[in-house]
């Protein structure tokens, strides 16, 4: 269980198109309050531009957030989703 009481947590590694980083950040920070949401967002160096922590009640809900909301943002060129698991 995550800190917010939702069932699933994932780390979404996000690549953006050149010149789109600031506009993508603005849109990513607005994805909150739905069934699934972005709970933390960090700009990073290296092959990715952002790492977003997303949480939702089910794997399907997290998947819909990544594909329908994050992936649909103008300027997002690729996402890689890493699901958090308990060991």
C-alpha angles and dihedrals in degrees: 000000000000128000092263093051094251118132107233134044127187138176112226116201108205130198119195135198119257111279094013101088097101095046091047090051091052092053094044092054089056094060098098140115099035129110086283125021147178104258098178135014127191128182108222140185124239130050093337130058099205140017112205124192109214129186133192142155096256141016089251091054091051090047091052091050091052096045103032100037113018097034092046094058112113106250098028104120101175142359131198116195122206114190115215114234135188116242 
